[in-house]
Amino acid sequence: MTPDEKNALLQFMGTVYGEQKKQDEMLVGQSTNLRPTSDGVKETFDRTLKAPTINEPPRQIQQTPVQNPQQTTPAPSEGPAVAPGPVSVEQATRELAEIAATPIQEEVIQQPVTQEVVDVDPNQFEFDFSEPGKVDKLIELAEKQAKGIDRVNDSLKELIKLQQLLIKSNKVKLTSNGSRPKNNKS
């Protein structure tokens, strides 16, 4: 690991340790059951800090420019490959404008449609959704039964209301006649 790589890694690990420490304080607090996890990050940070570094010259990464398919590629030169120099903003803007101005030709690739023939395993059950299954029929019957019970319940409520009205009307008739209903106590 080069010194620059080590510094970048230590910077990242320091940030992670700080955030983990905050989370430990918020979540763990004074709990006896929970343990902080930031200690493990700190140990890894210490080991990385003590790790040796290798001084090697920085490598240059060559990037190959993306070329349009319509452009012809120049013949490669026999000389050593030279990395492209810095690009100015104006040059980058021009190149992007050229790329945007070139029409994109889409190639339509037609693939033949293939029909897959599926072997049917006689031991494999199949679902037939064309007609209702037994469960669907049971659900329909249960719904019909629930509607019937609701109708019977409504009828009973009406009968109870009529009975209460009859009882009230009988009481009114008896009190208007001046007679009291007889209580049969044995």
C-alpha positions in Angstrom: 0.0 0.0 0.0 1.4 3.4 -1.0 1.4 6.3 1.4 -1.4 8.0 -0.5 -3.5 4.9 -0.4 -2.8 4.5 3.3 -3.8 8.1 4.0 -7.0 7.8 2.0 -7.9 4.6 3.8 -7.1 6.1 7.2 -9.2 9.1 6.4 -12.2 6.9 5.5 -11.7 4.6 8.5 -11.6 7.7 10.8 -14.9 8.9 9.5 -16.4 5.4 9.9 -15.1 5.2 13.5 -16.5 8.6 14.4 -19.9 7.7 13.0 -19.9 4.3 14.7 -18.9 5.9 18.0 -21.9 8.3 17.8 -24.2 5.3 17.0 -22.8 3.4 20.0 -23.5 6.3 22.3 -27.1 6.6 21.0 -28.0 2.9 20.9 -25.9 1.2 23.5 -25.7 4.0 26.2 -25.8 2.5 29.7 -27.2 -0.9 28.6 -25.7 -4.0 30.1 -26.8 -6.2 27.3 -25.5 -4.3 24.3 -21.8 -3.9 23.4 -20.3 -1.1 21.4 -19.0 -2.0 18.0 -16.8 1.0 17.5 -13.9 -0.7 19.4 -13.5 -3.2 16.5 -13.3 -0.3 14.0 -10.7 1.4 16.2 -8.5 -1.8 16.4 -8.6 -2.1 12.6 -7.7 1.6 12.3 -4.7 1.0 14.7 -3.5 -2.0 12.7 -3.8 -0.1 9.4 -1.9 2.8 11.0 1.0 0.5 11.9 1.0 -1.3 8.6 4.1 -0.6 6.4 3.9 1.3 3.2 5.7 0.7 -0.1 7.1 3.7 -2.0 6.6 3.0 -5.6 6.1 5.4 -8.5 2.5 6.2 -9.3 1.1 4.2 -12.1 -0.4 6.0 -15.1 -3.7 4.7 -16.2 -4.3 4.8 -19.9 -7.8 5.4 -21.0 -8.8 4.5 -24.5 -11.1 7.1 -26.0 -14.6 5.9 -27.0 -15.0 6.1 -30.7 -18.1 6.4 -32.8 -18.7 3.4 -35.0 -18.9 5.6 -38.0 -15.4 7.0 -37.6 -12.5 5.1 -39.0 -9.8 4.1 -36.7 -6.3 5.4 -37.5 -3.6 3.0 -38.1 -1.6 2.3 -35.0 1.9 3.9 -34.9 5.0 1.9 -34.2 6.2 4.4 -31.6 5.6 4.2 -27.9 2.1 4.9 -26.6 1.7 8.4 -25.2 -1.0 9.3 -22.7 -3.2 12.1 -23.9 -2.6 15.5 -22.3 -5.0 17.6 -20.4 -8.1 18.6 -22.3 -9.4 22.2 -22.2 -13.0 23.0 -21.5 -13.5 24.4 -25.0 -12.1 21.3 -26.6 -14.3 19.0 -24.4 -17.4 21.1 -25.3 -16.6 20.9 -29.0 -16.1 17.1 -28.9 -19.3 16.6 -27.0 -21.2 18.8 -29.5 -19.8 16.7 -32.4 -20.9 13.5 -30.7 -24.3 14.9 -30.0 -24.7 16.2 -33.6 -23.9 12.8 -35.2 -27.1 10.8 -35.8 -27.4 7.5 -34.1 -28.3 4.7 -36.3 -30.1 1.9 -34.6 -29.8 -1.6 -35.9 -32.8 -3.7 -35.6 -31.9 -7.3 -35.0 -34.6 -9.7 -35.8 -34.4 -13.0 -34.0 -36.5 -15.9 -35.2 -39.3 -16.7 -32.9 -38.9 -20.2 -31.4 -41.7 -22.2 -30.0 -40.7 -24.1 -26.9 -42.1 -27.6 -26.7 -42.6 -28.5 -23.0 -42.6 -32.1 -22.0 -45.6 -32.9 -19.8 -44.7 -34.9 -16.7 -47.6 -37.3 -15.9 -46.7 -37.1 -12.2 -47.0 -33.2 -12.2 -50.4 -31.7 -11.4 -51.6 -28.8 -13.5 -53.9 -26.0 -12.5 -57.0 -25.6 -14.6 -58.3 -22.1 -14.2 -60.9 -22.4 -16.9 -63.6 -23.6 -14.5 -64.0 -22.9 -10.8 -62.3 -25.3 -8.4 -63.8 -26.9 -5.4 -62.5 -24.2 -3.1 -64.2 -21.6 -5.2 -67.5 -23.5 -5.1 -67.2 -23.8 -1.3 -66.7 -20.0 -1.0 -69.7 -19.4 -3.2 -71.8 -21.7 -1.0 -70.6 -20.1 2.2 -71.5 -16.6 0.8 -75.0 -17.8 -0.2 -75.4 -19.3 3.3 -74.3 -16.1 4.9 -76.8 -14.1 2.9 -79.6 -16.6 3.9 -78.7 -16.2 7.5 -78.7 -12.4 7.2 -82.3 -12.6 5.7 -83.5 -14.9 8.5 -81.9 -12.5 11.1 -83.6 -9.5 9.5 -87.0 -11.4 9.5 -86.5 -12.3 13.2 -85.8 -8.6 14.1 -89.0 -7.6 12.3 -91.0 -10.2 14.1 -89.6 -9.1 17.5 -90.6 -5.5 16.7 -94.1 -6.6 15.7 -94.4 -8.6 18.9 -93.3 -5.7 21.0 -95.9 -3.5 19.2 -98.6 -6.0 19.8 -97.7 -6.3 23.5 -97.8 -2.5 23.8 -101.1 -2.2 22.0 -102.6 -4.9 24.3 -101.4 -3.0 27.4 -102.9 0.2 26.1 -106.3 -1.5 25.4 -106.3 -3.1 28.9 -105.5 0.2 30.6 -108.1 2.1 28.6 -110.8 -0.5 29.6 -109.9 0.1 33.2 -109.1 -3.5 33.9 -105.8 -4.8 34.9 -104.3 -7.9 33.4 -104.5 -10.9 35.7 -101.4 -12.4 37.1 -101.5 -16.1 37.4 -99.3 -17.0 40.3 -99.6 -20.5 41.6 
